[in-house]
Amino acid sequence: MSLPPPTPAIRIRAEPRDASTCRFVVDRPVLSGGSVYFDSAGPTENSALARELLSIPGVSGVLIQDNLITVTAAENQANWMPIGREAGKRIRSVLEGAEPAVDPEALSDLPAPEDIRDRVQAVLRDEINPAVASHGGYIDLVGVERNQVFIRMGGGCQGCGMATATLRQGVEKILRRAVPEIGAILDTTDHAAGTNPYYEPAR
């Protein structure tokens, strides 16, 4: 009787994004069909992976989306590299274990996309856009797919060298505080061309 071929070793690639975030790209799906965000103040019983990563000193948030895991360090984190190395080890350990990285229940009780859309729209209208308007910019909600939010920056925010920092450090925090069920927040703005050609929300 022939033995089954051995399971290929898990390959993980780290992609630092800025001083406080690092994205880990795994060579296989970690969470298919959605995205989920965990922070240090919220429950993690539905994710062994989030539980492990958030137990690392200095880690404040974990976004799991398909084969991508984005780890956020707390503000004023002096040295991100040790956190990144430890995060990579723990990702591998969880994925090689018997417990699922994310329990499907984590996506079972999400609000309807229409509800998320209405709540995000209200936050943009009442809180975020009045603030960015002082810099000549605005942020539009392009669409919501399940719990993933697509936004577009315009005016002074479009093409601005600080747009990424504005999104990650300001807009994301406000949206997640107001609508904690949000998973990935995706900027569809074409900052180079001055237009937004590549995303059309589902009708």
Phi, psi and chi 1 to 4 in degrees:
 res  aa     phi    psi   chi1   chi2   chi3   chi4
   1 MET       -  128.4 -176.9  177.9   68.5      -
   2 SER   -82.1  144.4   60.2      -      -      -
   3 LEU   -84.9  148.4  -63.6  174.2      -      -
   4 PRO   -65.6  150.1   23.3  -32.8      -      -
   5 PRO   -63.9  147.8   23.0  -32.9      -      -
   6 PRO   -64.8  147.8   23.3  -33.0      -      -
   7 THR   -68.0  129.7  -57.3      -      -      -
   8 PRO   -59.2  144.8  -19.9   30.8      -      -
   9 ALA   -62.5  143.8      -      -      -      -
  10 ILE   -71.5  130.6  -63.6  170.7      -      -
  11 ARG  -109.3  130.3  -60.1  178.9   62.3 -175.0
  12 ILE  -129.2  131.7  -56.7  170.4      -      -
  13 ARG  -118.4  127.6 -176.8  175.9   73.9 -107.1
  14 ALA   -92.2  134.2      -      -      -      -
  15 GLU  -128.3   90.1  -63.1  179.4  -14.6      -
  16 PRO   -58.7  134.7  -21.9   33.6      -      -
  17 ARG  -104.4  -37.5  -54.8 -179.3   73.7 -171.3
  18 ASP  -161.7 -166.2   54.3   36.4      -      -
  19 ALA   -66.1  -18.6      -      -      -      -
  20 SER  -120.5   -4.5   63.3      -      -      -
  21 THR  -132.7  144.8   57.8      -      -      -
  22 CYS  -138.8  131.5 -175.5      -      -      -
  23 ARG  -101.9  131.7 -176.8  169.9   63.6 -173.6
  24 PHE  -107.3  124.0  -64.4   84.5      -      -
  25 VAL  -102.5  119.4 -176.9      -      -      -
  26 VAL  -101.9  147.4 -175.1      -      -      -
  27 ASP   -80.8   14.3   66.2   -8.8      -      -
  28 ARG  -153.7  158.7   61.0 -157.1   66.8 -170.2
  29 PRO   -62.4  138.9  -22.2   33.2      -      -
  30 VAL  -104.2  -38.5  178.1      -      -      -
  31 LEU  -144.3  107.3  174.7   63.8      -      -
  32 SER   -90.0  143.2  -61.7      -      -      -
  33 GLY    83.1   17.3      -      -      -      -
  34 GLY   169.9 -170.9      -      -      -      -
  35 SER  -145.9  153.9   61.1      -      -      -
  36 VAL  -146.3  140.4   61.5      -      -      -
  37 TYR  -114.9  137.5  179.8   81.8      -      -
  38 PHE  -125.9  141.1  -60.6   89.4      -      -
  39 ASP  -127.2  172.0   64.2   30.8      -      -
  40 SER   -67.1  -16.4   54.8      -      -      -
  41 ALA   -94.5   -9.5      -      -      -      -
  42 GLY  -106.7  174.9      -      -      -      -
  43 PRO   -72.6  149.0   26.6  -33.2      -      -
  44 THR  -130.2   16.1   57.8      -      -      -
  45 GLU   -64.7  -19.3   63.6  -94.7   19.5      -
  46 ASN   -90.2    6.5  -75.9  -29.1      -      -
  47 SER  -150.0  110.3  175.6      -      -      -
  48 ALA   -64.2  -34.5      -      -      -      -
  49 LEU   -68.0  -47.3 -179.7   55.0      -      -
  50 ALA   -62.0  -39.9      -      -      -      -
  51 ARG   -59.3  -45.3 -159.4  159.5   52.2 -118.7
  52 GLU   -65.8  -45.5  -81.7  -66.1  -46.9      -
  53 LEU   -68.9  -39.0  -68.3  173.3      -      -
  54 LEU   -73.6  -12.6  -74.2  167.3      -      -
  55 SER   -82.7   -6.6   69.5      -      -      -
  56 ILE   -75.5  125.2  -60.3  172.8      -      -
  57 PRO   -56.1  129.7  -25.6   35.1      -      -
  58 GLY   100.1  -13.0      -      -      -      -
  59 VAL   -87.5  130.8  170.7      -      -      -
  60 SER  -115.5  -16.9   61.9      -      -      -
  61 GLY  -157.7  152.4      -      -      -      -
  62 VAL  -140.0  124.0  175.6      -      -      -
  63 LEU  -111.6  124.3  172.6   66.6      -      -
  64 ILE  -115.4  123.4  -55.4  170.7      -      -
  65 GLN  -147.9  108.8  175.9 -167.9   13.5      -
  66 ASP    56.1 -114.7 -166.3   29.8      -      -
  67 ASN  -104.2   17.7   67.8  -37.8      -      -
  68 LEU  -113.2  136.3  -54.7  175.0      -      -
  69 ILE  -128.9  115.0  -57.4  156.6      -      -
  70 THR  -105.4  120.9  -57.1      -      -      -
  71 VAL  -106.8  130.6  176.5      -      -      -
  72 THR  -111.8  131.1  -56.7      -      -      -
  73 ALA   -89.2  155.1      -      -      -      -
  74 ALA   -63.8  159.9      -      -      -      -
  75 GLU   -60.2  149.3  -68.9 -177.9    5.1      -
  76 ASN    62.8   25.4  -57.0  -41.6      -      -
  77 GLN   -69.5  118.7 -177.8   62.4   43.8      -
  78 ALA   -73.5  -37.7      -      -      -      -
  79 ASN  -136.7  105.2 -170.7   -8.9      -      -
  80 TRP   -77.3  -29.5  167.1 -110.4      -      -
  81 MET   -58.0  -45.4  -68.7  -54.5  -64.5      -
  82 PRO   -59.9  -36.1  -22.8   33.6      -      -
  83 ILE   -64.5  -42.9  -65.9  177.8      -      -
  84 GLY   -60.6  -43.9      -      -      -      -
  85 ARG   -63.6  -44.4  -72.8 -166.2  -67.5  -91.2
  86 GLU   -67.1  -38.2 -177.5   62.6   25.2      -
  87 ALA   -61.3  -43.7      -      -      -      -
  88 GLY   -59.5  -41.9      -      -      -      -
  89 LYS   -62.5  -43.1  -67.8  177.3 -175.2  177.0
  90 ARG   -72.7  -34.9  -62.1 -160.4 -174.5 -165.0
  91 ILE   -59.9  -48.2  -69.1  169.9      -      -
  92 ARG   -60.7  -44.0 -174.7  178.4  -56.0  -80.8
  93 SER   -61.1  -44.3  175.2      -      -      -
  94 VAL   -66.8  -44.4  169.9      -      -      -
  95 LEU   -67.5  -25.2  -63.8 -177.1      -      -
  96 GLU   -85.4  -10.4  -71.0  176.5  -16.8      -
  97 GLY   -85.0  179.9      -      -      -      -
  98 ALA   -85.1  -26.2      -      -      -      -
  99 GLU   -77.9  137.2 -171.2  176.0    0.2      -
 100 PRO   -63.6  146.2   21.4  -31.9      -      -
 101 ALA   -61.9  -39.7      -      -      -      -
 102 VAL  -136.9  125.6 -178.0      -      -      -
 103 ASP   -70.2  134.9 -168.6  -51.9      -      -
 104 PRO   -54.1  -23.7  -25.7   33.6      -      -
 105 GLU   -60.3  -21.7  -70.4  -63.6  -45.2      -
 106 ALA   -63.1  -22.5      -      -      -      -
 107 LEU  -109.2    4.2  -65.4  171.9      -      -
 108 SER   -81.7  -25.4   64.0      -      -      -
 109 ASP  -111.4   27.3  -65.3  -34.0      -      -
 110 LEU   -70.0  146.9  -67.6  175.2      -      -
 111 PRO   -64.3  162.2  -15.1   27.5      -      -
 112 ALA   -63.7  147.5      -      -      -      -
 113 PRO   -53.7  -33.7  -26.5   34.6      -      -
 114 GLU   -64.2  -37.2  -65.1   78.8   10.9      -
 115 ASP   -67.7  -44.9  178.5   53.9      -      -
 116 ILE   -61.2  -42.4  -66.9  177.5      -      -
 117 ARG   -59.6  -46.1 -177.9 -177.5  -61.9  111.2
 118 ASP   -63.8  -41.2  -70.1  -14.7      -      -
 119 ARG   -69.5  -41.4  -68.1  159.7   66.4 -169.5
 120 VAL   -64.6  -43.2  168.4      -      -      -
 121 GLN   -58.5  -40.8 -164.2   71.8  -90.0      -
 122 ALA   -65.4  -40.2      -      -      -      -
 123 VAL   -66.4  -41.8  176.7      -      -      -
 124 LEU   -61.0  -44.7  -71.4  172.9      -      -
 125 ARG   -68.0  -44.3 -178.7 -170.4   65.5 -123.3
 126 ASP   -92.3  -25.4  -61.8  -23.1      -      -
 127 GLU  -123.5  -50.1 -170.9  170.2   -5.8      -
 128 ILE   -78.4  -51.4  -67.2  174.5      -      -
 129 ASN   -65.1  -36.3  -85.0  -36.1      -      -
 130 PRO   -59.7  -31.0  -28.2   37.3      -      -
 131 ALA   -75.8  -46.1      -      -      -      -
 132 VAL   -76.3  -17.2  -61.5      -      -      -
 133 ALA   -63.3  -27.2      -      -      -      -
 134 SER   -66.2  -17.8   63.0      -      -      -
 135 HIS  -105.3   12.5  -59.4  -77.1      -      -
 136 GLY    78.3   18.6      -      -      -      -
 137 GLY  -118.1  175.3      -      -      -      -
 138 TYR  -156.3  161.1   61.1   87.7      -      -
 139 ILE  -130.0  125.7  -62.0  176.3      -      -
 140 ASP  -104.7  147.9  -74.5  -26.0      -      -
 141 LEU   -87.5  118.8  174.3   62.5      -      -
 142 VAL   -85.8  -42.0  178.6      -      -      -
 143 GLY  -179.3  169.3      -      -      -      -
 144 VAL  -131.3  127.8  175.8      -      -      -
 145 GLU  -118.8  111.5  -67.6 -176.2   -0.6      -
 146 ARG    57.2 -108.7 -156.7  167.2 -171.3 -178.5
 147 ASN  -116.4   16.6   68.1  -29.6      -      -
 148 GLN   -94.7  132.3  -60.9 -174.3  128.4      -
 149 VAL  -110.7  130.2  172.4      -      -      -
 150 PHE  -110.8  124.1  -63.9   81.2      -      -
 151 ILE  -122.5  164.7   64.2  171.4      -      -
 152 ARG  -138.6  133.6  177.5  175.9   54.3 -136.1
 153 MET   -95.1  144.2  -64.2 -177.2  174.8      -
 154 GLY  -140.2  176.0      -      -      -      -
 155 GLY    64.1 -133.9      -      -      -      -
 156 GLY   -67.7  -16.0      -      -      -      -
 157 CYS   -80.8  -24.3  -66.7      -      -      -
 158 GLN   -78.1  123.3 -173.2  173.5   22.5      -
 159 GLY    81.2   -1.3      -      -      -      -
 160 CYS   -71.2  135.6  171.1      -      -      -
 161 GLY   -65.3  -19.0      -      -      -      -
 162 MET   -98.0    8.2  -68.3  -60.7  -67.1      -
 163 ALA   -61.7  -41.8      -      -      -      -
 164 THR   -63.3  -44.8  -61.9      -      -      -
 165 ALA   -64.2  -39.7      -      -      -      -
 166 THR   -59.7  -43.5  -62.3      -      -      -
 167 LEU   -64.8  -52.0  175.0   61.6      -      -
 168 ARG   -73.3  -39.7  -67.9 -173.6 -168.1  146.1
 169 GLN   -89.1  -23.9  -63.1  172.6   15.0      -
 170 GLY  -115.5  -64.1      -      -      -      -
 171 VAL   -61.9  -47.2  175.8      -      -      -
 172 GLU   -59.0  -44.3  -79.4 -163.2   17.4      -
 173 LYS   -61.8  -43.3  -72.4 -178.0  180.0  179.1
 174 ILE   -65.5  -45.2  -65.3  170.9      -      -
 175 LEU   -64.8  -43.0  -72.9  176.0      -      -
 176 ARG   -67.9  -33.8  -66.9 -164.7 -172.0  -75.5
 177 ARG   -65.6  -39.7 -175.8  178.6   66.9 -121.7
 178 ALA   -82.0  -33.3      -      -      -      -
 179 VAL  -132.3   79.1 -167.3      -      -      -
 180 PRO   -65.4  -14.7   19.5  -30.8      -      -
 181 GLU   -77.1   -8.1  -60.2   91.3  -13.2      -
 182 ILE   -62.0  139.0  -70.9  175.3      -      -
 183 GLY   -95.1 -112.0      -      -      -      -
 184 ALA   -75.2  142.9      -      -      -      -
 185 ILE  -115.0  115.1  -60.3  172.1      -      -
 186 LEU  -114.6  125.9  -56.5  167.5      -      -
 187 ASP   -87.7  114.2  179.8   12.8      -      -
 188 THR   -94.8    5.1   69.5      -      -      -
 189 THR   -66.6  135.5  -46.9      -      -      -
 190 ASP   -89.8   93.3 -173.9  -20.8      -      -
 191 HIS   -72.7  -19.9  -71.5  -76.6      -      -
 192 ALA   -82.6  -44.3      -      -      -      -
 193 ALA   -90.3  -15.9      -      -      -      -
 194 GLY    83.6    8.3      -      -      -      -
 195 THR  -134.6  174.5   59.9      -      -      -
 196 ASN  -124.3   85.7  175.2   49.1      -      -
 197 PRO   -91.4   -8.5   35.0  -35.5      -      -
 198 TYR  -117.7   16.1   59.5   86.3      -      -
 199 TYR  -142.0  127.4  177.9   76.1      -      -
 200 GLU  -123.5  118.8 -177.9   65.7   26.9      -
 201 PRO   -62.8  148.3   23.5  -32.7      -      -
 202 ALA   -64.0  140.6      -      -      -      -
 203 ARG   -90.8      -  -60.4  -65.9 -178.0 -174.4
